[in-house]
């Protein structure tokens, strides 16, 4: 006899079927054939189901053939084998039969997903040796409460600390190199300013010298003319 579901279990089943995009109101009319269940299992266990093995059937005997194939190739392999009597009830659309099977599939799907998550967490922990959540006691006011806190293995802490120290040493060396280059640039700037100042002084001296030469040339010509006139005057007096 199929398991009789409680109202709460029926409600859970309908919600789960809705999540699987299945209309729970059409269970008795459509699910007498194994094809809808095969499509459901195809979504849950893709590698387990070859949908071509389940052509749609119209009469009870051919529907039973589909159920027997599904029972042998899929239901038995996931730990949900059905008896011959149960398969006949499913093919005949007996009320309560399909609900009982779908509820077993729902429970199996939930437990398998939970198991997969646990396996994944254990695998991540074993492979990556990474962060783990633990509950620690913490005083809040006058009460002691448990608070989730992230924990890591000491080996991870040591490795992270070494990496941090290595990066810090690299940054310190880089900063020292930058400071040295900045001091060199500053000295070069000061030297350039000093050379520019010296060049400016030389230019000024050259301009002053040129100016003095230009001013002294007319005075020399004037003095030479005065000497010539004095000589002529003296010659006239002797005559």
C-alpha positions as CSV (number, residue, x, y, z in Angstrom):
1,X,0.0,0.0,0.0
2,X,1.3,3.5,-0.8
3,X,2.1,5.7,2.1
4,X,-0.8,8.0,3.0
5,X,0.5,11.6,3.3
6,X,-0.6,14.0,5.9
7,X,-2.0,17.4,5.0
8,X,1.3,19.0,5.9
9,X,3.3,16.5,3.8
10,X,0.9,17.1,0.9
11,X,1.4,20.9,1.2
12,X,5.2,20.4,1.3
13,X,4.9,18.2,-1.8
14,X,2.9,20.8,-3.7
15,X,5.3,23.5,-2.9
16,X,8.3,21.3,-4.0
17,X,6.5,20.4,-7.3
18,X,5.8,24.1,-7.9
19,X,9.6,24.7,-7.4
20,X,10.2,22.0,-10.0
21,X,7.7,23.8,-12.4
22,X,5.2,21.0,-12.1
23,X,1.5,21.6,-11.7
24,X,0.4,19.5,-8.7
25,X,-3.3,19.6,-9.9
26,X,-2.5,17.4,-12.9
27,X,-0.7,14.6,-11.0
28,X,-3.5,12.0,-11.3
29,X,-4.2,12.6,-15.0
30,X,-0.6,13.0,-16.3
31,X,1.5,11.0,-13.9
32,X,-0.1,7.6,-14.5
33,X,2.6,7.3,-17.2
34,X,6.2,7.3,-16.1
35,X,7.2,10.0,-18.5
36,X,6.6,13.1,-16.2
37,X,8.5,11.4,-13.4
38,X,11.3,10.5,-15.8
39,X,11.5,14.2,-16.9
40,X,11.6,15.2,-13.2
41,X,14.4,12.8,-12.5
42,X,16.2,14.0,-15.6
43,X,16.4,17.4,-13.9
44,X,17.5,16.1,-10.6
45,X,19.9,13.4,-11.9
46,X,20.8,14.3,-15.4
47,X,23.3,11.4,-16.0
48,X,20.8,8.8,-14.8
49,X,18.0,9.3,-17.2
50,X,17.9,8.8,-21.0
51,X,14.5,10.3,-21.8
52,X,14.3,8.3,-25.1
53,X,13.7,5.2,-23.1
54,X,10.3,6.5,-22.1
55,X,8.0,7.1,-25.0
56,X,4.5,8.3,-24.0
57,X,1.9,5.5,-23.6
58,X,-1.9,5.5,-23.7
59,X,-2.9,2.1,-22.2
60,X,-2.3,0.7,-18.7
61,X,0.0,-2.2,-19.8
62,X,2.3,0.0,-21.9
63,X,2.4,2.6,-19.0
64,X,3.4,-0.3,-16.7
65,X,6.2,-1.1,-19.1
66,X,7.5,2.5,-18.7
67,X,7.3,2.3,-15.0
68,X,9.2,-1.0,-14.9
69,X,11.9,0.5,-17.1
70,X,12.1,3.6,-14.8
71,X,12.2,1.4,-11.7
72,X,15.1,-0.7,-13.1
73,X,17.2,2.1,-14.6
74,X,16.6,5.0,-12.2
75,X,14.5,4.5,-9.0
76,X,16.4,1.4,-7.9
77,X,19.8,3.1,-8.5
78,X,18.9,6.0,-6.2
79,X,17.6,3.8,-3.5
80,X,13.9,4.1,-4.2
81,X,12.9,0.7,-5.7
82,X,9.2,0.1,-6.1
83,X,7.4,-3.2,-5.7
84,X,5.4,-4.8,-8.6
85,X,2.2,-3.9,-6.8
86,X,3.2,-0.3,-6.4
87,X,4.2,-0.1,-10.1
88,X,0.7,-1.4,-11.1
89,X,-1.0,1.2,-8.9
90,X,1.1,3.9,-10.4
91,X,0.2,2.8,-14.0
92,X,-3.5,2.5,-13.0
93,X,-3.5,6.0,-11.5
94,X,-4.5,4.8,-8.0
95,X,-5.1,7.8,-5.7
96,X,-2.2,8.3,-3.3
97,X,0.3,6.2,-5.3
98,X,2.0,9.0,-7.2
99,X,1.9,11.3,-4.2
100,X,3.7,8.7,-2.1
101,X,6.4,8.2,-4.8
102,X,6.9,11.9,-5.4
103,X,7.2,12.6,-1.7
104,X,10.0,9.9,-1.5
105,X,11.8,11.5,-4.4
106,X,11.5,14.9,-2.7
107,X,13.0,13.6,0.6
108,X,15.8,11.9,-1.3
109,X,16.5,15.0,-3.3
110,X,16.7,17.1,-0.1
111,X,18.9,14.6,1.7
112,X,21.2,14.2,-1.3
113,X,21.7,18.0,-1.7
114,X,22.5,18.3,2.0
115,X,24.9,15.5,1.7
116,X,26.5,17.1,-1.3
117,X,26.9,20.4,0.5
118,X,28.5,18.6,3.5
119,X,30.9,16.8,1.1
120,X,31.7,20.0,-0.7
121,X,32.5,21.8,2.6
122,X,34.6,18.9,3.8
123,X,36.4,18.8,0.5
124,X,37.0,22.6,0.6
125,X,38.3,22.4,4.1
126,X,40.6,19.4,3.4
127,X,41.9,20.8,0.1
128,X,42.2,24.5,1.0
129,X,42.8,24.3,4.7
130,X,40.8,27.5,4.9
131,X,38.4,29.4,7.1
132,X,36.0,27.6,9.5
133,X,33.1,29.0,11.5
134,X,33.0,28.1,15.2
135,X,30.8,29.3,18.0
136,X,32.6,31.1,20.9
137,X,31.3,32.3,24.2
138,X,31.1,36.1,24.4
139,X,29.8,38.3,27.3
140,X,27.1,40.6,26.3
141,X,26.0,42.7,29.3
142,X,25.5,40.2,32.1
143,X,24.8,37.3,29.8
144,X,27.1,34.8,28.1
145,X,26.0,34.1,24.5
146,X,27.5,32.1,21.7
147,X,28.7,34.1,18.7
148,X,29.9,32.6,15.4
149,X,33.5,33.6,14.7
150,X,35.8,32.8,11.8
151,X,38.8,30.7,12.7
152,X,41.8,29.5,10.6
153,X,44.5,27.0,11.3
154,X,47.8,28.3,12.7
155,X,49.6,27.1,9.6
156,X,47.5,29.4,7.5
157,X,48.2,32.3,9.9
158,X,51.9,31.7,9.7
159,X,51.9,31.5,5.9
160,X,49.8,34.7,5.7
161,X,52.1,36.4,8.2
162,X,55.2,35.5,6.2
163,X,53.6,36.7,3.0
164,X,52.7,40.0,4.7
165,X,56.3,40.5,6.0
166,X,57.8,39.7,2.6
167,X,55.5,42.3,1.0
168,X,56.3,44.8,3.7
169,X,60.0,44.4,3.2
170,X,59.6,44.8,-0.6
171,X,57.6,48.0,0.0
172,X,60.2,49.4,2.4
173,X,63.0,48.7,-0.1
174,X,61.0,50.3,-2.8
175,X,60.3,53.4,-0.7
176,X,64.0,53.7,0.1
177,X,64.9,53.5,-3.5
178,X,62.3,56.2,-4.3
179,X,63.7,58.4,-1.6
180,X,67.3,58.0,-3.0
181,X,66.1,58.8,-6.5
182,X,64.3,61.9,-5.2
183,X,67.5,63.1,-3.4
184,X,69.5,62.6,-6.6
185,X,66.9,64.6,-8.6
186,X,67.0,67.4,-5.9
187,X,70.9,67.6,-6.2
188,X,70.7,67.7,-10.0
189,X,68.1,70.5,-9.7
190,X,70.3,72.5,-7.4
191,X,73.4,72.0,-9.7
192,X,71.4,73.1,-12.7
193,X,70.3,76.2,-10.8
194,X,73.9,76.9,-9.8
195,X,75.2,76.6,-13.4
196,X,72.3,78.8,-14.6
197,X,73.3,81.5,-12.1
198,X,77.0,81.3,-13.1
199,X,76.0,81.5,-16.8
200,X,73.9,84.6,-16.0
201,X,76.9,86.3,-14.3
202,X,79.2,85.6,-17.2
203,X,76.6,86.9,-19.6
204,X,76.2,90.1,-17.5
205,X,80.0,90.6,-17.4
206,X,80.3,90.2,-21.1
207,X,77.6,92.7,-21.7
208,X,79.2,95.2,-19.4
209,X,82.6,94.8,-21.1
210,X,81.1,95.3,-24.5
211,X,79.2,98.3,-23.3
212,X,82.4,99.8,-21.9
213,X,84.3,99.3,-25.1
214,X,81.5,100.9,-27.1
215,X,81.6,104.0,-24.7
216,X,85.4,104.4,-24.7
217,X,85.9,104.4,-28.5
218,X,84.5,108.0,-29.2
219,X,86.4,109.5,-26.3
220,X,89.7,108.2,-27.7
221,X,89.0,109.7,-31.1
222,X,88.2,113.1,-29.5
223,X,91.5,113.1,-27.6
224,X,93.4,112.3,-30.7
225,X,91.8,115.3,-32.5
226,X,92.8,117.6,-29.6
227,X,96.4,116.6,-29.8
228,X,96.5,117.2,-33.5
229,X,95.0,120.8,-33.1
230,X,97.6,121.6,-30.4
231,X,100.4,120.6,-32.7
232,X,99.1,122.8,-35.5
233,X,98.8,125.8,-33.2
234,X,102.4,125.5,-32.0
235,X,103.6,125.4,-35.6
236,X,101.9,128.7,-36.4
237,X,103.5,130.4,-33.4
238,X,107.0,129.6,-34.6
239,X,106.2,131.0,-38.0
